[in-house]
Amino acid sequence: MDPNSISPAANLSFDRLSHAYITSGELTDSLAMAAVCSGRGGDKPCKKCSGCDKASRRIHPDITYIDKLPDRREILVEQIRRLKKDVIIVPSESDKKVYIISNADLMNVSAQNAFLRILEEPPGYAVFILNTEAPASLLPTVRSRCVELKSKPGAEVPDTEATEMADRFLAAARQGNAAIAGFMFQLEKLDKEAFGRFLPAVMERAVMELRSNLQTTPSVPDTAVADIERTLRKAKEMLDLNVSAGHISGLICAAMIKVSEVSF
């Protein structure tokens, strides 16, 4: 399937549904609704049947939602193990059983490895939807077993300004502490909207580069990816709380200086 062939505005053919997706936004709900749709004939979701109605109200018994626990920053391996026990139980109303993992990028490495084992031999009725704005934070082995769908038409086209700034930031990280510190002053000048676009762009590129370095450079610590992901998520939380760009820039640059000494 062409991963860019489906948009939220398009109905989904039931026969074309894969067993696992990575997506975000309203397409997550559209996929779940299509999986449990009981409409006869035509494309799915029909948005008229009982299955679609229950899915739209998030009360369908064959759709399970998984997210981090209120007192945790990550989705834990124990949560995925509970999913593994539940998935062997056949659907109660639909032909499919759907699991939506919200903020899937918050799965820690142990949780992702446990989920990978489920993906390798899933029941034929299971559909897994990983909802995330940062698919690069997922293990390559998990991503390779999922169909990645864009949340809206044209979403595969990156924000050029944010992408270029993220690339310049990583270039500064490779040059050393002075270059990173100098870049901090550029970040401080960004408004909230621009900063919000910069964060996912730099996370995606930093995580990809760090994971590549992990495979080729034995000296790179295993914690490097988790450290930078944790910092960038904290930065997003601070941004949502209207913390100043100066404070957030300092946090990011301090973390990048620490990571860059051994990882870039």
Backbone torsions as a table, in degrees:
resi	resn	phi	psi	omega
1	MET	NA	137.3	174.6
2	ASP	-70.8	116.7	-174.5
3	PRO	-65.2	-11.9	179.5
4	ASN	-106.8	13.4	-172.8
5	SER	-87.6	-7.5	-176.1
6	ILE	-121.3	132.5	177.0
7	SER	-124.3	164.1	-179.4
8	PRO	-57.1	-28.9	-177.4
9	ALA	-76.8	-16.2	-176.3
10	ALA	-93.4	140.3	171.2
11	ASN	-73.3	155.4	-176.4
12	LEU	-109.7	132.2	176.3
13	SER	-74.0	127.3	-177.2
14	PHE	-57.6	-38.6	-177.8
15	ASP	-67.1	-18.2	-177.6
16	ARG	-92.4	-4.2	-177.8
17	LEU	-64.6	132.7	175.6
18	SER	-87.2	179.0	178.9
19	HIS	-89.2	-13.1	-177.5
20	ALA	-154.1	137.5	-178.7
21	TYR	-133.1	153.0	166.3
22	ILE	-119.7	121.8	-178.7
23	THR	-158.5	-171.8	179.4
24	SER	-156.0	172.5	175.5
25	GLY	65.6	-152.4	-173.8
26	GLU	-67.7	-19.4	179.7
27	LEU	-65.7	-27.2	176.0
28	THR	-57.8	-49.0	-179.7
29	ASP	-68.6	-34.5	178.6
30	SER	-64.3	-40.9	178.2
31	LEU	-63.8	-46.0	179.7
32	ALA	-62.0	-42.1	179.8
33	MET	-64.3	-40.5	178.9
34	ALA	-62.8	-36.6	-177.3
35	ALA	-67.4	-34.8	-176.4
36	VAL	-103.6	4.9	-179.7
37	CYS	-63.7	133.7	-180.0
38	SER	-110.7	13.2	179.1
39	GLY	-63.7	145.2	-177.7
40	ARG	-95.4	121.6	176.9
41	GLY	74.7	159.1	178.1
42	GLY	77.6	179.6	179.7
43	ASP	-75.9	160.6	178.5
44	LYS	-123.0	147.0	5.7
45	PRO	-79.4	145.9	179.0
46	CYS	-80.4	-22.9	179.0
47	LYS	64.6	19.9	179.9
48	LYS	-125.9	-25.9	-173.8
49	CYS	-79.3	174.0	179.3
50	SER	-63.7	-38.4	179.6
51	GLY	-62.2	-45.5	178.9
52	CYS	-64.2	-40.6	-179.8
53	ASP	-61.6	-47.4	-179.6
54	LYS	-66.2	-37.6	178.1
55	ALA	-63.8	-41.3	-179.1
56	SER	-64.7	-28.6	179.0
57	ARG	-96.9	4.0	178.0
58	ARG	57.3	42.5	177.0
59	ILE	-126.3	12.9	-178.9
60	HIS	-72.4	129.9	-176.7
61	PRO	-67.4	-16.6	-179.0
62	ASP	-101.0	12.4	174.6
63	ILE	-118.7	121.4	-179.1
64	THR	-114.0	133.7	179.9
65	TYR	-107.6	131.3	-178.6
66	ILE	-125.5	131.6	177.9
67	ASP	-147.8	172.6	178.4
68	LYS	-64.3	148.6	177.8
69	LEU	-70.2	153.2	-174.7
70	PRO	-55.3	-31.9	-176.4
71	ASP	-99.9	14.5	-178.8
72	ARG	-123.7	154.6	176.9
73	ARG	-96.8	-11.5	-176.2
74	GLU	-129.4	160.6	168.2
75	ILE	-85.7	124.0	-169.1
76	LEU	-92.5	158.7	179.9
77	VAL	-62.1	-30.9	178.8
78	GLU	-62.3	-34.2	178.4
79	GLN	-67.3	-38.6	178.8
80	ILE	-71.4	-34.0	176.7
81	ARG	-65.5	-35.4	175.6
82	ARG	-66.7	-37.8	175.5
83	LEU	-59.5	-43.2	-178.5
84	LYS	-61.1	-37.2	178.5
85	LYS	-71.5	-35.6	-177.4
86	ASP	-74.8	-32.4	-171.8
87	VAL	-68.4	-19.4	179.2
88	ILE	-77.5	-10.4	177.4
89	ILE	-85.6	125.6	-174.7
90	VAL	-67.1	157.3	178.9
91	PRO	-59.9	152.1	-177.9
92	SER	-96.8	-31.5	-178.1
93	GLU	-122.9	-32.2	-174.6
94	SER	-105.5	170.6	172.0
95	ASP	-78.8	-16.3	-178.5
96	LYS	-120.3	155.7	175.0
97	LYS	-125.1	122.8	-169.9
98	VAL	-110.5	136.3	174.6
99	TYR	-121.7	117.9	178.1
100	ILE	-104.4	116.1	177.3
101	ILE	-98.5	101.9	-179.4
102	SER	-74.7	143.7	-177.6
103	ASN	50.5	51.1	-174.1
104	ALA	-59.1	-24.7	178.6
105	ASP	-66.2	-11.5	177.8
106	LEU	-84.6	-3.9	173.8
107	MET	-64.0	127.6	175.4
108	ASN	-73.7	174.5	-173.7
109	VAL	-60.5	-41.0	-180.0
110	SER	-63.5	-40.7	178.6
111	ALA	-65.4	-40.9	179.2
112	GLN	-66.0	-39.4	178.3
113	ASN	-65.7	-37.9	176.8
114	ALA	-66.6	-39.7	178.5
115	PHE	-66.9	-35.1	178.8
116	LEU	-59.0	-39.3	179.8
117	ARG	-65.7	-32.0	175.8
118	ILE	-70.3	-40.9	-179.7
119	LEU	-64.1	-29.9	-175.6
120	GLU	-69.0	-33.9	179.7
121	GLU	-139.8	67.8	-177.3
122	PRO	-80.5	153.4	171.5
123	PRO	-62.0	151.2	-176.8
124	GLY	-63.5	-21.6	-177.7
125	TYR	-91.5	-4.1	-174.0
126	ALA	-87.5	138.3	173.3
127	VAL	-129.2	123.9	-179.4
128	PHE	-110.0	130.6	179.3
129	ILE	-122.1	113.1	178.3
130	LEU	-94.5	108.9	-177.8
131	ASN	-92.9	115.9	-178.6
132	THR	-159.5	147.2	173.9
133	GLU	-93.3	-4.2	-176.7
134	ALA	-130.9	68.2	-178.3
135	PRO	-59.8	-25.0	179.6
136	ALA	-65.7	-16.7	178.3
137	SER	-76.9	-12.0	178.1
138	LEU	-83.7	152.3	177.6
139	LEU	-61.7	140.6	178.4
140	PRO	-54.1	-34.9	-179.4
141	THR	-68.1	-31.7	175.5
142	VAL	-72.7	-46.7	-178.3
143	ARG	-60.5	-36.6	-175.9
144	SER	-68.3	-18.0	-179.5
145	ARG	-99.2	7.8	-178.4
146	CYS	-123.4	152.6	171.2
147	VAL	-88.8	124.6	179.4
148	GLU	-95.0	123.8	180.0
149	LEU	-118.0	140.5	177.5
150	LYS	-80.0	147.9	-175.4
151	SER	-76.2	-16.6	178.8
152	LYS	-157.0	156.3	179.1
153	PRO	-58.1	132.0	179.5
154	GLY	86.6	-2.8	-177.5
155	ALA	-65.9	-18.1	178.9
156	GLU	-72.6	-10.9	177.7
157	VAL	-85.6	114.9	-174.1
158	PRO	-72.1	159.3	172.2
159	ASP	-71.6	110.5	-171.1
160	THR	-60.0	-45.0	-177.6
161	GLU	-63.2	-45.8	179.9
162	ALA	-65.2	-40.0	179.1
163	THR	-63.4	-45.7	-179.5
164	GLU	-64.0	-40.0	179.5
165	MET	-67.2	-39.5	177.8
166	ALA	-62.9	-40.7	178.2
167	ASP	-64.9	-38.8	178.4
168	ARG	-67.3	-35.2	178.8
169	PHE	-64.7	-43.9	178.5
170	LEU	-68.2	-34.1	175.4
171	ALA	-62.4	-39.7	177.0
172	ALA	-64.6	-37.4	179.3
173	ALA	-62.4	-34.9	179.6
174	ARG	-72.5	-23.6	-177.6
175	GLN	-83.6	-23.4	177.1
176	GLY	121.3	-176.0	-170.8
177	ASN	-60.1	-43.4	-176.8
178	ALA	-62.4	-41.6	-179.7
179	ALA	-66.7	-38.7	178.5
180	ILE	-65.3	-45.1	179.5
181	ALA	-60.6	-38.6	178.6
182	GLY	-66.1	-35.2	-179.5
183	PHE	-68.5	-26.6	-178.1
184	MET	-57.1	-35.7	-178.8
185	PHE	-67.5	-29.2	175.9
186	GLN	-70.6	-39.1	179.5
187	LEU	-65.5	-36.4	-178.2
188	GLU	-61.6	-23.2	-176.5
189	LYS	-85.5	-9.0	-178.6
190	LEU	-73.6	142.7	172.1
191	ASP	-80.9	176.2	-173.9
192	LYS	-61.6	-41.9	-178.1
193	GLU	-64.4	-44.9	179.6
194	ALA	-65.9	-39.0	178.4
195	PHE	-64.1	-38.9	178.9
196	GLY	-63.3	-30.8	176.5
197	ARG	-79.6	-32.4	-178.5
198	PHE	-67.7	-40.8	-173.2
199	LEU	-58.7	-53.1	179.0
200	PRO	-65.2	-31.4	179.3
201	ALA	-65.9	-44.5	-178.9
202	VAL	-73.0	-32.4	177.8
203	MET	-63.4	-47.1	-178.1
204	GLU	-59.6	-46.4	-176.8
205	ARG	-71.9	-39.6	-179.9
206	ALA	-65.6	-43.4	-179.2
207	VAL	-64.8	-43.4	179.3
208	MET	-61.3	-43.8	-178.7
209	GLU	-68.8	-41.2	180.0
210	LEU	-64.2	-41.7	179.9
211	ARG	-65.9	-36.8	176.6
212	SER	-64.5	-42.1	179.3
213	ASN	-66.8	-33.3	177.9
214	LEU	-59.9	-36.0	-177.1
215	GLN	-78.3	-26.8	-173.6
216	THR	-108.1	-17.7	-176.1
217	THR	-125.1	104.5	-176.7
218	PRO	-59.0	-25.3	-176.1
219	SER	-76.3	-14.0	-179.8
220	VAL	-71.8	124.3	-177.5
221	PRO	-69.5	147.3	-179.8
222	ASP	-63.7	-23.0	-176.3
223	THR	-82.4	-5.2	-173.5
224	ALA	-59.3	-46.0	-178.6
225	VAL	-63.6	-47.5	-178.9
226	ALA	-62.1	-37.6	-179.0
227	ASP	-63.6	-47.1	-177.2
228	ILE	-72.8	-35.3	176.3
229	GLU	-62.6	-43.1	-179.1
230	ARG	-62.4	-41.4	-179.5
231	THR	-66.2	-43.1	-177.5
232	LEU	-70.8	-32.3	174.5
233	ARG	-67.8	-40.4	176.7
234	LYS	-61.9	-39.2	177.9
235	ALA	-61.6	-41.1	179.0
236	LYS	-64.5	-41.0	178.0
237	GLU	-62.1	-42.1	179.4
238	MET	-65.0	-40.0	179.0
239	LEU	-62.2	-41.8	179.2
240	ASP	-65.0	-25.3	178.4
241	LEU	-91.4	8.9	177.7
242	ASN	65.3	29.7	171.5
243	VAL	-68.1	145.9	-174.4
244	SER	-64.9	151.9	179.3
245	ALA	-61.0	-33.2	179.2
246	GLY	-61.2	-46.2	179.2
247	HIS	-64.9	-43.2	-178.7
248	ILE	-66.5	-40.9	179.3
249	SER	-61.0	-41.1	178.5
250	GLY	-62.3	-41.3	178.5
251	LEU	-61.5	-48.7	-177.4
252	ILE	-63.8	-46.3	-175.9
253	CYS	-67.4	-37.7	177.6
254	ALA	-62.2	-42.7	178.7
255	ALA	-66.4	-40.9	-178.9
256	MET	-67.0	-35.9	176.7
257	ILE	-61.4	-44.1	179.7
258	LYS	-63.0	-44.6	-177.7
259	VAL	-72.4	-39.5	-174.1
260	SER	-65.9	-24.8	-179.0
261	GLU	-61.6	-26.3	-176.4
262	VAL	-127.6	-4.8	-168.5
263	SER	-119.7	-24.4	-176.4
264	PHE	-107.0	NA	NA
